[in-house]
Amino acid sequence: MTEKIRVVARNRRARHDYHIIESIEMGLVLVGSEIKSIRAGKVSLVGAYAQFDDDLELWVYGMHIAEYPEARDNHEPERKRKLLAHSKELKKIRRKVEEKGITLVALDVHISVGGRAKIQIGLCKGKTKYDKRSDMADRDSKRRIDAVLKHSLRES
């Protein structure tokens, strides 16, 4: 039996607003009530991004994890959370971020096979209005072609 990861939250807006160059999976430093809320699906990634501090530590900002109602000591829903990765990987990411126009955006939060909460961070470049319109036109034309093919298959 093959076990799969369970995606808890996805940042759909990120795929619309950015070209995703590369995506990286990282661990999250959480407190007990946060992991309980994540497993219950009470997490939002709208506007979430990652940023380096003065040291070589990566933090995620803007990720909302709702308070867990049964917890005695609850967490701050909008607090910054530390991301876990190997130092070599962090140095590589920092070099890429220092390039012009590269941003770290949270793409999704999921529960791994081992039961740990992971976040997928995307190295992204912003899309222009033209890029967004062109993507929408491509999706629309693909949808029309699929509808015509489906209709022609039903008739034959």
Secondary structure as the mmCIF struct_conf table of DSSP 4:
data_model
#
loop_
_struct_conf.conf_type_id
_struct_conf.id
_struct_conf.beg_label_comp_id
_struct_conf.beg_label_asym_id
_struct_conf.beg_label_seq_id
_struct_conf.end_label_comp_id
_struct_conf.end_label_asym_id
_struct_conf.end_label_seq_id
STRN STRN1 ARG A 6 ARG A 10
HELX_RH_AL_P HELX_RH_AL_P1 ARG A 12 ASP A 17
STRN STRN2 TYR A 18 LEU A 28
HELX_RH_AL_P HELX_RH_AL_P2 GLY A 32 ARG A 39
TURN_TY1_P TURN_TY1_P1 ALA A 40 GLY A 41
STRN STRN3 VAL A 43 SER A 44
TURN_TY1_P TURN_TY1_P2 VAL A 46 GLY A 47
STRN STRN4 TYR A 49 PHE A 52
BEND BEND1 ASP A 54 LEU A 56
STRN STRN5 LEU A 58 TYR A 61
BEND BEND2 GLY A 62 GLY A 62
STRN STRN6 HIS A 64 ILE A 65
HELX_LH_PP_P HELX_LH_PP_P1 ALA A 66 TYR A 68
TURN_TY1_P TURN_TY1_P3 PRO A 69 GLU A 70
BEND BEND3 ARG A 72 ASP A 73
HELX_LH_PP_P HELX_LH_PP_P2 ASN A 74 GLU A 76
TURN_TY1_P TURN_TY1_P4 PRO A 77 GLU A 78
STRN STRN7 ARG A 81 LEU A 84
HELX_RH_AL_P HELX_RH_AL_P3 SER A 87 VAL A 97
TURN_TY1_P TURN_TY1_P5 GLU A 98 GLU A 98
BEND BEND4 GLU A 99 GLU A 99
TURN_TY1_P TURN_TY1_P6 LYS A 100 GLY A 101
STRN STRN8 ILE A 102 ILE A 111
TURN_TY1_P TURN_TY1_P7 VAL A 113 GLY A 114
BEND BEND5 GLY A 115 GLY A 115
STRN STRN9 ALA A 117 GLY A 126
HELX_LH_PP_P HELX_LH_PP_P3 LYS A 127 THR A 128
HELX_RH_AL_P HELX_RH_AL_P4 LYS A 129 GLU A 155
#
